[in-house]
Amino acid sequence: MASNIGMMDSAYFVGRSEILCWINSTLQLNLSKVEEACSGAVHCQLMDSVHPGMVPMHKVNFDAKNEYEMIQNYKVLQDVFNKLKITKHIEVSKLVKGRPLDNLEFMQWMKRYCDSVNGGLVNYNPLERREACKGGKEASKKCPQSQASSKGSTAAPKVQSSHNARRNDVSSSNQSVKASKPSCPVPAYDAQITELKLSVDSLEKERDFYFAKLRDIEILCQSPGIENLPVVAAMKRILYSTDDDASVLAEAQAMVSLHQKEAEYLSPIAEVSTEEKENSDPQKRKNIVNLGVDAVGISTLSPRQRLSDATDVRCSGSPLMTY
């Protein structure tokens, strides 16, 4: 049923001129705008045209000017929808404001529904049915019978040629827009476009280059051997940060320094301080130099001097010498 048609249905692509032609020819009215039917009386009579006797026309007010009077017409329309089990929602608050787009969409749906009921071909006398309505006679007087009949006779050709007319209007408007555009130096714009394209290409290449580098680092950080290292965790913290906050780098550095402090605290061997190392190195050098000097002195002594030294040692009562 037309009550369940979607917004992309062909019914919602019917133009205003075709809708107005259909309303005026069906109800013998003389509407110039779709939003002139915002009172709801036209909708009630359209439903009466496809379901004769279903709409209580004596409750319809064609002379409704205020919103509360229009709402009464829409209540009559809603009662008809309920009787026919039509689930179409009526946006009363938007329609009574006379908004062109809202009224056009709802009237497009009305046309689709009326066409789906017996093809919309019902022997219907709109003037006679409208006489029972409040303000119906005044509405009928605005449209003479001769004008209504002439519109009814020309309704079919207008419906058939409406799409072509819209296409011609669109093409003519496009041509007028093109003709109204001032002439401009095309080569200058071409040079600017070429320069912009080159700059965009260079930026894309630079972006791809650094992205590839970051991807290689990410793959390396996911290696099983180093995946759980604190340095790798800090690198991942920087890689996967989603904001431009400068604190991310500080957090990564804190992660590395914290691990180093924990490693020093848990180490069983105390390391020698730098000052102790510096003080012990000169003493070692002095001992090595003294040993070298003594060895050189002994090698330069003559045999008699070596013997005399040994005699001195024996005479001094050294326990190493025996007689």
C-alpha positions as CSV (number, residue, x, y, z in Angstrom):
1,M,0.0,0.0,0.0
2,A,1.0,3.6,-0.5
3,S,0.9,4.1,3.3
4,N,4.2,2.3,3.5
5,I,6.2,3.9,0.7
6,G,9.7,5.1,1.5
7,M,11.2,8.5,0.9
8,M,13.2,7.3,-2.1
9,D,10.0,6.1,-3.8
10,S,9.2,7.7,-7.2
11,A,6.1,9.3,-5.6
12,Y,8.3,11.8,-3.8
13,F,9.9,12.9,-7.1
14,V,6.7,14.3,-8.5
15,G,6.9,18.1,-9.1
16,R,4.8,20.9,-7.7
17,S,3.2,21.7,-11.1
18,E,2.0,18.1,-11.5
19,I,0.6,18.0,-8.0
20,L,-1.3,21.3,-8.4
21,C,-2.7,20.1,-11.8
22,W,-3.9,16.9,-10.2
23,I,-5.6,18.7,-7.3
24,N,-7.3,21.3,-9.4
25,S,-8.5,18.8,-11.9
26,T,-9.7,16.3,-9.3
27,L,-11.5,18.8,-7.0
28,Q,-12.1,21.6,-9.5
29,L,-10.2,24.1,-7.5
30,N,-7.8,26.9,-8.5
31,L,-4.8,26.5,-6.2
32,S,-1.6,28.2,-7.2
33,K,0.6,26.8,-4.5
34,V,0.7,23.4,-2.7
35,E,0.8,25.1,0.7
36,E,-2.6,26.6,0.1
37,A,-4.0,23.2,1.0
38,C,-2.4,23.3,4.5
39,S,-5.9,23.6,6.1
40,G,-6.5,19.9,5.6
41,A,-9.8,20.4,3.9
42,V,-8.3,19.5,0.5
43,H,-6.9,16.3,1.9
44,C,-10.2,15.3,3.3
45,Q,-12.0,15.8,0.0
46,L,-9.3,13.9,-1.9
47,M,-9.9,10.9,0.4
48,D,-13.6,11.4,-0.2
49,S,-13.0,11.2,-3.9
50,V,-11.4,7.7,-3.7
51,H,-13.7,6.5,-0.8
52,P,-17.1,8.1,-1.5
53,G,-19.2,8.5,1.7
54,M,-16.3,7.6,4.0
55,V,-15.5,11.2,4.9
56,P,-18.1,13.2,6.9
57,M,-17.9,16.3,4.6
58,H,-20.1,18.3,6.9
59,K,-17.3,18.4,9.4
60,V,-14.8,19.7,7.0
61,N,-14.1,23.4,7.0
62,F,-12.8,24.9,3.8
63,D,-12.8,28.3,5.4
64,A,-10.3,27.4,8.1
65,K,-7.8,30.2,8.8
66,N,-6.6,29.5,12.3
67,E,-4.5,26.6,13.4
68,Y,-7.2,25.2,15.8
69,E,-9.7,25.2,12.9
70,M,-7.1,23.4,10.7
71,I,-6.5,20.8,13.4
72,Q,-10.2,19.9,13.4
73,N,-9.9,19.1,9.6
74,Y,-6.8,16.9,10.3
75,K,-8.7,15.1,13.1
76,V,-11.4,14.2,10.5
77,L,-8.6,13.0,8.2
78,Q,-7.0,10.9,10.9
79,D,-10.4,9.3,11.7
80,V,-10.7,8.3,8.1
81,F,-7.1,6.8,8.1
82,N,-8.1,4.8,11.2
83,K,-11.2,3.4,9.6
84,L,-9.2,2.4,6.5
85,K,-6.3,1.1,8.7
86,I,-3.8,3.5,7.1
87,T,-0.7,3.8,9.2
88,K,0.6,7.0,7.6
89,H,1.6,9.5,10.3
90,I,0.3,13.0,9.8
91,E,2.7,15.8,10.8
92,V,-0.1,18.2,11.8
93,S,2.2,20.7,13.6
94,K,4.3,21.1,10.4
95,L,1.5,21.1,7.9
96,V,-0.6,23.8,9.6
97,K,2.4,26.1,9.5
98,G,2.1,26.2,5.7
99,R,5.7,25.0,5.1
100,P,6.1,24.3,1.4
101,L,8.3,21.3,1.6
102,D,6.2,19.5,4.3
103,N,3.0,20.1,2.4
104,L,4.5,19.0,-0.8
105,E,5.7,15.7,0.6
106,F,2.4,14.9,2.2
107,M,0.5,15.8,-1.0
108,Q,2.9,13.6,-3.0
109,W,2.0,10.8,-0.7
110,M,-1.8,11.6,-1.1
111,K,-1.4,11.4,-4.9
112,R,0.3,8.1,-4.7
113,Y,-2.4,6.7,-2.4
114,C,-5.2,8.0,-4.5
115,D,-3.6,6.5,-7.7
116,S,-3.2,3.2,-6.0
117,V,-7.0,3.0,-5.2
118,N,-8.7,1.9,-8.4
119,G,-6.2,4.0,-10.4
120,G,-7.9,7.1,-9.0
121,L,-10.7,6.8,-11.5
122,V,-14.0,7.3,-9.7
123,N,-17.1,9.1,-10.9
124,Y,-17.0,12.0,-8.4
125,N,-18.7,15.4,-8.3
126,P,-16.5,17.6,-6.2
127,L,-18.7,20.6,-6.3
128,E,-21.8,18.8,-5.0
129,R,-19.8,17.1,-2.2
130,R,-18.2,20.4,-1.2
131,E,-21.5,22.2,-0.8
132,A,-22.0,20.3,2.5
133,C,-18.7,21.8,3.9
134,K,-18.3,25.0,5.7
135,G,-16.9,27.5,3.2
136,G,-17.3,24.9,0.4
137,K,-19.5,27.2,-1.8
138,E,-17.0,30.1,-1.5
139,A,-14.2,27.7,-2.6
140,S,-16.3,26.5,-5.5
141,K,-17.0,30.1,-6.7
142,K,-13.3,30.8,-7.0
143,C,-13.1,28.2,-9.7
144,P,-15.6,28.7,-12.5
145,Q,-17.1,25.6,-14.1
146,S,-15.7,26.3,-17.5
147,Q,-12.2,26.8,-16.1
148,A,-12.4,23.6,-14.1
149,S,-13.6,21.6,-17.1
150,S,-10.9,23.0,-19.3
151,K,-8.3,22.2,-16.7
152,G,-9.8,18.7,-16.4
153,S,-9.5,18.2,-20.1
154,T,-5.9,19.3,-20.2
155,A,-4.8,17.5,-17.1
156,A,-3.6,14.3,-18.8
157,P,-1.3,16.1,-21.3
158,K,0.2,18.1,-18.5
159,V,0.9,15.1,-16.4
160,Q,2.6,13.4,-19.3
161,S,4.7,16.4,-20.2
162,S,5.6,17.5,-16.7
163,H,8.9,15.5,-16.6
164,N,10.0,16.9,-19.9
165,A,9.1,20.4,-18.8
166,R,11.1,20.1,-15.6
167,R,14.1,18.8,-17.6
168,N,13.8,21.7,-20.0
169,D,13.6,24.1,-17.1
170,V,16.7,22.6,-15.5
171,S,18.7,22.7,-18.7
172,S,17.7,26.3,-19.5
173,S,18.6,27.4,-15.9
174,N,22.0,25.7,-16.3
175,Q,22.6,27.4,-19.6
176,S,21.6,30.8,-18.1
177,V,24.0,30.3,-15.1
178,K,26.8,29.4,-17.5
179,A,26.1,32.4,-19.6
180,S,26.1,34.7,-16.6
181,K,29.5,33.6,-15.4
182,P,32.2,36.2,-16.2
183,S,35.1,35.2,-18.4
184,C,38.3,34.5,-16.4
185,P,41.9,33.8,-17.4
186,V,41.9,30.1,-17.7
187,P,45.8,29.6,-18.0
188,A,46.3,31.3,-14.6
189,Y,43.9,29.0,-12.9
190,D,45.4,26.0,-14.7
191,A,48.8,26.9,-13.3
192,Q,47.5,27.2,-9.8
193,I,45.7,23.9,-10.1
194,T,48.8,22.2,-11.3
195,E,50.9,23.7,-8.5
196,L,48.3,22.6,-5.9
197,K,48.3,19.1,-7.3
198,L,52.1,18.8,-7.1
199,S,52.1,20.0,-3.6
200,V,49.4,17.5,-2.6
201,D,51.4,14.7,-4.3
202,S,54.6,15.6,-2.4
203,L,52.7,15.7,0.9
204,E,51.1,12.3,0.2
205,K,54.5,10.8,-0.5
206,E,56.0,12.3,2.6
207,R,53.1,11.0,4.6
208,D,53.4,7.5,3.2
209,F,57.2,7.5,3.9
210,Y,56.9,8.3,7.6
211,F,53.9,6.0,8.0
212,A,56.0,3.1,6.6
213,K,58.7,3.9,9.1
214,L,56.3,3.9,12.0
215,R,54.8,0.6,10.7
216,D,58.3,-1.0,10.7
217,I,58.9,0.2,14.2
218,E,55.5,-1.3,15.3
219,I,56.3,-4.6,13.7
220,L,59.7,-4.6,15.5
221,C,58.1,-3.9,18.8
222,Q,55.8,-6.8,18.4
223,S,58.6,-9.3,18.1
224,P,58.4,-12.1,20.7
225,G,61.9,-11.5,22.1
226,I,61.6,-7.8,23.0
227,E,57.8,-7.3,23.2
228,N,57.8,-7.2,27.0
229,L,60.8,-4.9,27.5
230,P,60.1,-1.6,29.2
231,V,61.7,0.4,26.4
232,V,59.4,-1.3,23.9
233,A,56.4,-0.5,26.1
234,A,57.4,3.1,26.2
235,M,57.7,3.2,22.4
236,K,54.2,1.6,22.1
237,R,52.9,4.3,24.5
238,I,54.1,7.0,22.1
239,L,53.0,5.1,18.9
240,Y,49.4,4.4,20.1
241,S,48.7,7.8,21.7
242,T,45.5,9.3,20.2
243,D,46.1,12.9,21.2
244,D,48.8,15.5,20.7
245,D,49.5,16.0,24.4
246,A,53.2,16.6,25.2
247,S,52.9,14.5,28.4
248,V,53.0,11.3,26.4
249,L,56.7,11.6,25.9
250,A,57.2,12.4,29.6
251,E,55.2,9.3,30.6
252,A,57.3,7.1,28.3
253,Q,60.5,8.4,29.7
254,A,59.2,7.8,33.3
255,M,58.4,4.2,32.4
256,V,62.0,3.6,31.3
257,S,63.6,5.4,34.3
258,L,61.3,3.6,36.7
259,H,62.5,0.2,35.4
260,Q,66.1,1.2,35.7
261,K,65.6,2.2,39.4
262,E,63.9,-1.1,40.1
263,A,66.8,-3.0,38.4
264,E,69.4,-1.2,40.5
265,Y,67.4,-1.8,43.8
266,L,67.1,-5.5,43.1
267,S,70.7,-6.0,42.0
268,P,72.7,-8.3,44.6
269,I,76.1,-6.9,43.8
270,A,76.9,-3.4,44.8
271,E,78.8,-1.5,42.2
272,V,81.9,0.5,43.1
273,S,81.4,4.2,43.0
274,T,83.1,6.4,40.4
275,E,85.2,8.2,43.0
276,E,86.6,5.0,44.4
277,K,87.6,3.8,40.9
278,E,89.3,7.1,40.3
279,N,91.3,7.0,43.6
280,S,92.3,3.3,43.2
281,D,93.7,3.7,39.6
282,P,96.7,6.0,40.5
283,Q,97.8,3.7,43.4
284,K,97.8,0.7,41.1
285,R,99.9,2.7,38.6
286,K,102.5,3.7,41.4
287,N,102.9,0.0,42.5
288,I,103.5,-1.1,38.9
289,V,106.1,1.7,38.4
290,N,108.0,0.8,41.6
291,L,108.2,-2.8,40.7
292,G,109.6,-1.9,37.3
293,V,112.2,0.4,38.8
294,D,113.5,-2.3,41.3
295,A,113.8,-4.8,38.5
296,V,115.8,-2.4,36.4
297,G,118.1,-1.6,39.3
298,I,118.9,-5.2,40.1
299,S,119.7,-6.0,36.5
300,T,122.3,-3.1,36.3
301,L,124.4,-4.3,39.3
302,S,127.7,-6.0,38.8
303,P,128.5,-9.5,40.2
304,R,130.7,-8.2,43.0
305,Q,127.9,-5.8,44.1
306,R,125.4,-8.6,44.1
307,L,127.8,-10.7,46.2
308,S,128.4,-7.9,48.6
309,D,124.7,-7.4,49.0
310,A,124.3,-11.1,49.8
311,T,127.2,-10.9,52.3
312,D,125.5,-8.0,54.0
313,V,122.4,-10.0,54.3
314,R,124.3,-13.0,55.8
315,C,126.1,-10.9,58.3
316,S,123.0,-9.1,59.4
317,G,121.7,-12.4,60.8
318,S,119.2,-13.2,58.2
319,P,117.4,-16.5,59.0
320,L,117.7,-17.4,55.3
321,M,121.5,-17.8,55.5
322,T,123.1,-20.8,57.3
323,Y,126.7,-21.9,57.8
